[in-house]
Amino acid sequence: MRLALVISIFVTIGITASAQTESREQVLRQIESKRAELTALEDKLLAPSEEDLSSYAEFLKQPDTGLIRLLPREDYDSYVKDKKTLTLRGGGAFYSFATSTHEYGGGNEIGLERGYINAMLGGASYGAITKLDGARLEDVSTELPAVMFIARYNAVTTEPEARVEQRRFRDGTTIGGLAYKASVPAEVGAVYMLRSVDYDRSDLLMAFRIVRKDTDGSVIIAWKLLKKYPKPELARAVQSSN
C-alpha cells in the first residue's frame, strides 16, 4: 500500500514536471511568434508608401537603386524615454546601404536625428556628405565634375590619419567649392552625395535624394550606388605595454 502510494506520488510529480516543461516551451513558441509578428509590423511601418514606390517605379528598375524610409531617432529609438519605440535596434532611424538593413550596428552609413542626415559610422570609420545643388538624382554619376574629388578620394589606411579625417568631416571642410560634412540638414527635394569609409566592411560612394517628409517626421529617401571600392583596411595604432 505504502509502495503504491510512493509510486503514485512520483508519477504525479513526473506528469507535473512534464506539463511545466511543455508550458515553458509553449511560452517560448509564443514569444517567437509574437516577435515575428512585431517584425512584420515594423517592416510595414518602415516601408515607403505605395505612392512613393509608384512615383519611383522607373528609377527603381535601374540596378543598384532603392527607396527607403528613415524614422526620426528622437521619437523611435529605445534610448528615448516615454516615446513610441520599436523592438528594432536603433528605432528605424538608421540604414546600411552595404547590408540593406535598418538594424543599428550593422555598419550603418546614414541616420536621421533632429532634422539632420548623419554619416553614422563607429570606431575610426568616417563619412562625408555634400549637397549637390541643382542636380537630378538620375543624372548624378562619377563623371560629374562636382563628384570627381570624392569619387577619386583614397581612404586613409592608418588609425591616426582616420581620426584626422573624422574630425575634418565632422567639423566641415570645403573642397573644390563644395562643403563636406558628416551631418547635413535633411532638406526635402535636395540631392546629396555620400562617401562612406567603414573599415573592414565597405567603402561606398552613394547619391541620394530626400523625396518627402511624412507626417510622423520620417523621410523617404531614393538612393543609388555610384561606386563600390575595395574593402578598406586599417592599420591600428599599437599601444605600448610600458
C-alpha positions as a Python dict, from the first residue, in 0.01 Angstrom:
ca = {
    (1, 'M'): (0, 0, 0),
    (2, 'R'): (278, 236, 102),
    (3, 'L'): (481, 138, -207),
    (4, 'A'): (184, 207, -431),
    (5, 'L'): (142, 550, -272),
    (6, 'V'): (510, 634, -327),
    (7, 'I'): (489, 526, -693),
    (8, 'S'): (174, 734, -738),
    (9, 'I'): (345, 1041, -594),
    (10, 'F'): (647, 1004, -827),
    (11, 'V'): (420, 956, -1128),
    (12, 'T'): (225, 1268, -1032),
    (13, 'I'): (549, 1468, -993),
    (14, 'G'): (671, 1343, -1331),
    (15, 'I'): (346, 1441, -1505),
    (16, 'T'): (352, 1784, -1337),
    (17, 'A'): (716, 1844, -1437),
    (18, 'S'): (636, 1738, -1794),
    (19, 'A'): (338, 1973, -1803),
    (20, 'Q'): (556, 2262, -1674),
    (21, 'T'): (824, 2188, -1936),
    (22, 'E'): (569, 2183, -2213),
    (23, 'S'): (418, 2505, -2082),
    (24, 'R'): (755, 2684, -2095),
    (25, 'E'): (817, 2555, -2446),
    (26, 'Q'): (475, 2682, -2547),
    (27, 'V'): (556, 3023, -2399),
    (28, 'L'): (883, 3033, -2593),
    (29, 'R'): (699, 2945, -2914),
    (30, 'Q'): (451, 3223, -2843),
    (31, 'I'): (735, 3468, -2787),
    (32, 'E'): (892, 3371, -3120),
    (33, 'S'): (554, 3404, -3289),
    (34, 'K'): (494, 3748, -3139),
    (35, 'R'): (845, 3856, -3232),
    (36, 'A'): (781, 3755, -3592),
    (37, 'E'): (453, 3948, -3587),
    (38, 'L'): (627, 4258, -3446),
    (39, 'T'): (900, 4234, -3710),
    (40, 'A'): (639, 4217, -3985),
    (41, 'L'): (458, 4521, -3840),
    (42, 'E'): (781, 4717, -3809),
    (43, 'D'): (869, 4631, -4168),
    (44, 'K'): (533, 4777, -4273),
    (45, 'L'): (598, 5091, -4069),
    (46, 'L'): (937, 5135, -4236),
    (47, 'A'): (819, 5067, -4591),
    (48, 'P'): (771, 5359, -4833),
    (49, 'S'): (411, 5416, -4933),
    (50, 'E'): (259, 5268, -5248),
    (51, 'E'): (250, 5621, -5392),
    (52, 'D'): (624, 5662, -5333),
    (53, 'L'): (701, 5328, -5497),
    (54, 'S'): (478, 5414, -5792),
    (55, 'S'): (642, 5754, -5840),
    (56, 'Y'): (989, 5596, -5849),
    (57, 'A'): (896, 5280, -6038),
    (58, 'E'): (1110, 5365, -6342),
    (59, 'F'): (1404, 5473, -6128),
    (60, 'L'): (1388, 5151, -5927),
    (61, 'K'): (1420, 4943, -6245),
    (62, 'Q'): (1781, 5057, -6265),
    (63, 'P'): (2045, 4841, -6092),
    (64, 'D'): (2181, 4941, -5750),
    (65, 'T'): (1892, 5171, -5659),
    (66, 'G'): (1640, 5173, -5379),
    (67, 'L'): (1377, 5360, -5182),
    (68, 'I'): (1383, 5364, -4802),
    (69, 'R'): (1223, 5534, -4505),
    (70, 'L'): (1412, 5664, -4202),
    (71, 'L'): (1228, 5731, -3878),
    (72, 'P'): (1341, 6019, -3654),
    (73, 'R'): (1568, 5873, -3387),
    (74, 'E'): (1448, 6114, -3120),
    (75, 'D'): (1098, 5968, -3148),
    (76, 'Y'): (1151, 5597, -3204),
    (77, 'D'): (1484, 5477, -3066),
    (78, 'S'): (1477, 5286, -2737),
    (79, 'Y'): (1719, 5532, -2573),
    (80, 'V'): (1435, 5788, -2562),
    (81, 'K'): (1212, 5760, -2256),
    (82, 'D'): (833, 5795, -2278),
    (83, 'K'): (838, 5775, -2657),
    (84, 'K'): (695, 5528, -2904),
    (85, 'T'): (976, 5280, -2960),
    (86, 'L'): (1039, 4980, -3182),
    (87, 'T'): (1196, 4646, -3098),
    (88, 'L'): (1431, 4709, -3391),
    (89, 'R'): (1764, 4828, -3254),
    (90, 'G'): (1803, 5195, -3344),
    (91, 'G'): (1430, 5251, -3391),
    (92, 'G'): (1439, 5251, -3771),
    (93, 'A'): (1646, 5570, -3777),
    (94, 'F'): (1948, 5407, -3944),
    (95, 'Y'): (2021, 5237, -4273),
    (96, 'S'): (2311, 5046, -4421),
    (97, 'F'): (2343, 5054, -4798),
    (98, 'A'): (2607, 4782, -4771),
    (99, 'T'): (2385, 4530, -4590),
    (100, 'S'): (2035, 4662, -4675),
    (101, 'T'): (1926, 4678, -4313),
    (102, 'H'): (1777, 4931, -4070),
    (103, 'E'): (1929, 4745, -3776),
    (104, 'Y'): (2168, 4968, -3584),
    (105, 'G'): (2521, 4833, -3554),
    (106, 'G'): (2532, 4656, -3888),
    (107, 'G'): (2770, 4902, -4050),
    (108, 'N'): (2519, 5183, -4084),
    (109, 'E'): (2603, 5456, -4333),
    (110, 'I'): (2330, 5711, -4258),
    (111, 'G'): (2092, 5806, -3979),
    (112, 'L'): (1817, 6062, -3919),
    (113, 'E'): (1813, 6264, -3598),
    (114, 'R'): (1661, 6605, -3515),
    (115, 'G'): (1622, 6704, -3879),
    (116, 'Y'): (1975, 6607, -3984),
    (117, 'I'): (2109, 6327, -4202),
    (118, 'N'): (2424, 6192, -4041),
    (119, 'A'): (2705, 5969, -4159),
    (120, 'M'): (2664, 5711, -3880),
    (121, 'L'): (2985, 5512, -3855),
    (122, 'G'): (3158, 5378, -3546),
    (123, 'G'): (3519, 5332, -3443),
    (124, 'A'): (3771, 5501, -3672),
    (125, 'S'): (3537, 5480, -3973),
    (126, 'Y'): (3411, 5806, -4122),
    (127, 'G'): (3178, 5954, -4380),
    (128, 'A'): (3144, 6275, -4577),
    (129, 'I'): (2820, 6418, -4718),
    (130, 'T'): (2781, 6705, -4963),
    (131, 'K'): (2474, 6865, -5117),
    (132, 'L'): (2461, 6883, -5496),
    (133, 'D'): (2268, 7200, -5571),
    (134, 'G'): (2054, 7183, -5885),
    (135, 'A'): (2138, 6819, -5958),
    (136, 'R'): (1891, 6547, -6054),
    (137, 'L'): (1947, 6214, -5884),
    (138, 'E'): (1908, 6038, -6217),
    (139, 'D'): (2194, 6244, -6365),
    (140, 'V'): (2449, 6204, -6085),
    (141, 'S'): (2747, 5989, -6183),
    (142, 'T'): (3117, 5962, -6108),
    (143, 'E'): (3183, 6165, -6425),
    (144, 'L'): (3003, 6471, -6289),
    (145, 'P'): (3268, 6740, -6216),
    (146, 'A'): (3127, 6801, -5868),
    (147, 'V'): (3163, 6431, -5787),
    (148, 'M'): (3518, 6379, -5907),
    (149, 'F'): (3702, 6472, -5585),
    (150, 'I'): (3511, 6243, -5354),
    (151, 'A'): (3495, 5970, -5621),
    (152, 'R'): (3875, 5969, -5656),
    (153, 'Y'): (3942, 6014, -5287),
    (154, 'N'): (4162, 5741, -5137),
    (155, 'A'): (4061, 5621, -4792),
    (156, 'V'): (4342, 5661, -4540),
    (157, 'T'): (4492, 5343, -4400),
    (158, 'T'): (4621, 5423, -4051),
    (159, 'E'): (4421, 5500, -3737),
    (160, 'P'): (4583, 5841, -3668),
    (161, 'E'): (4500, 5950, -4025),
    (162, 'A'): (4146, 5816, -3991),
    (163, 'R'): (4092, 6017, -3671),
    (164, 'V'): (4211, 6330, -3853),
    (165, 'E'): (3963, 6266, -4136),
    (166, 'Q'): (3686, 6203, -3881),
    (167, 'R'): (3745, 6545, -3725),
    (168, 'R'): (3783, 6714, -4062),
    (169, 'F'): (3447, 6597, -4190),
    (170, 'R'): (3275, 6631, -3852),
    (171, 'D'): (3379, 6999, -3835),
    (172, 'G'): (3321, 7051, -4207),
    (173, 'T'): (3560, 7124, -4491),
    (174, 'T'): (3528, 7288, -4833),
    (175, 'I'): (3695, 7125, -5133),
    (176, 'G'): (3652, 7242, -5489),
    (177, 'G'): (3374, 7478, -5385),
    (178, 'L'): (3168, 7200, -5218),
    (179, 'A'): (3110, 7176, -4844),
    (180, 'Y'): (3160, 6828, -4695),
    (181, 'K'): (3030, 6738, -4352),
    (182, 'A'): (2939, 6429, -4153),
    (183, 'S'): (2597, 6581, -4074),
    (184, 'V'): (2374, 6792, -4301),
    (185, 'P'): (2019, 6932, -4278),
    (186, 'A'): (1762, 6694, -4427),
    (187, 'E'): (1608, 6913, -4699),
    (188, 'V'): (1314, 6775, -4894),
    (189, 'G'): (1397, 6765, -5266),
    (190, 'A'): (1772, 6803, -5212),
    (191, 'V'): (2023, 6562, -5369),
    (192, 'Y'): (2325, 6456, -5168),
    (193, 'M'): (2639, 6254, -5221),
    (194, 'L'): (2788, 6032, -4951),
    (195, 'R'): (3131, 5871, -4930),
    (196, 'S'): (3126, 5613, -4653),
    (197, 'V'): (3452, 5454, -4537),
    (198, 'D'): (3364, 5172, -4298),
    (199, 'Y'): (3683, 4985, -4212),
    (200, 'D'): (3682, 4607, -4254),
    (201, 'R'): (3331, 4630, -4402),
    (202, 'S'): (3274, 4858, -4701),
    (203, 'D'): (3370, 5173, -4888),
    (204, 'L'): (3081, 5318, -5088),
    (205, 'L'): (3001, 5625, -5293),
    (206, 'M'): (2625, 5692, -5284),
    (207, 'A'): (2389, 5953, -5424),
    (208, 'F'): (2050, 6006, -5263),
    (209, 'R'): (1751, 6239, -5270),
    (210, 'I'): (1512, 6317, -4988),
    (211, 'V'): (1181, 6260, -5164),
    (212, 'R'): (947, 6384, -4893),
    (213, 'K'): (886, 6417, -4522),
    (214, 'D'): (592, 6226, -4373),
    (215, 'T'): (352, 6340, -4102),
    (216, 'D'): (541, 6145, -3832),
    (217, 'G'): (870, 6318, -3913),
    (218, 'S'): (1008, 6024, -4113),
    (219, 'V'): (1172, 6086, -4451),
    (220, 'I'): (1158, 5890, -4774),
    (221, 'I'): (1494, 5859, -4950),
    (222, 'A'): (1567, 5745, -5305),
    (223, 'W'): (1925, 5627, -5350),
    (224, 'K'): (2166, 5480, -5597),
    (225, 'L'): (2512, 5332, -5569),
    (226, 'L'): (2770, 5523, -5772),
    (227, 'K'): (3076, 5315, -5690),
    (228, 'K'): (3188, 5034, -5465),
    (229, 'Y'): (3553, 5037, -5363),
    (230, 'P'): (3767, 4753, -5225),
    (231, 'K'): (3703, 4680, -4858),
    (232, 'P'): (3910, 4933, -4660),
    (233, 'E'): (4155, 4803, -4402),
    (234, 'L'): (4305, 4998, -4117),
    (235, 'A'): (4647, 4965, -3955),
    (236, 'R'): (4551, 5040, -3598),
    (237, 'A'): (4784, 5207, -3350),
    (238, 'V'): (4964, 4959, -3125),
    (239, 'Q'): (4958, 5053, -2757),
    (240, 'S'): (5284, 5020, -2568),
    (241, 'S'): (5287, 4778, -2273),
    (242, 'N'): (5523, 5008, -2079),
}
